[in-house]
């Protein structure tokens, strides 16, 4: 059975292949972000963990449940998000949002905590983690030119507004 964005489902740790890092592309609070998901008709949250600007970690979903982080990869991905990831290059009346790494030091620390928590859960539940890949949402975009890298022009979105692959590679060793 293929789960879509409106269905709950259980995941087995041994089937998880990815930990995806996201940004919210805005600065709304947890309730505003959850209201956005409801407006889209989602039953389950977009992320397992959400990190506030002050570094507070919000547990939105148990790791054994499917979240709606990356369409087509949800049943094999644990999703972690920080609030932010954009800056306004326009005006208050006419905002022009551009991707920007807006992580605070507290968010940087909390994201590592969340990733380590996810890895610990995976290990405790039967995943040897030797093939786990930590990457940003943008890295799930198709590699159109086949060079083995998702180049900036190939990205469906810029999320999480920084390159998560080298940033978190050390957590897998």
C-alpha positions, 0 to 999 in steps of 0.5 A: 500500500502506498501512503499519500500525504493524507494517510497515517502509517507505521514505519519499520526502522530497518526500512529507513534509508534517509534522514532529511533536513528541512527548513520551514521557509518562514518564521511561523510558530508550531501552531501556524505550521500545523495549520498550514498542513491541515489546510493542505488536507494532511492528517500527519505532520510534515516532520518528526521534529521541528526546531524553534528559533530558540532551539526548542525541539518540538516532537511532532510525531514518533519516528515509527510513524510516516510524516509528509516531508518528502513526497515519494520518500516518506515511508523511508525517511525521518524528517527534521526541520528548523524554523526559518531558512529565508530572508525578505529581500523585498519590503513588508508590503511586497516581500520577496523571499529568498533562501538563506541559512538563518539557523541560530547557534541554538538551532544548529545544536538542536538539529544535531541533537535531533539527528543523533536521536533519530540515529539512536532510534534506528539502531535500537530498532534494528537498522545498522545505519551503515547505509543511512544518508543524511541530506537536505530536502533539496537533495531529493530533486532529480539529477537531470544531467546525471553527474551524481550531484543535484546542482542548484539549477536542478533543485525543486526547492532550496530547502534547507537553505544550506548543504546538509550532506557535508554538514552532517556527514561526521554524524554517520562515522 
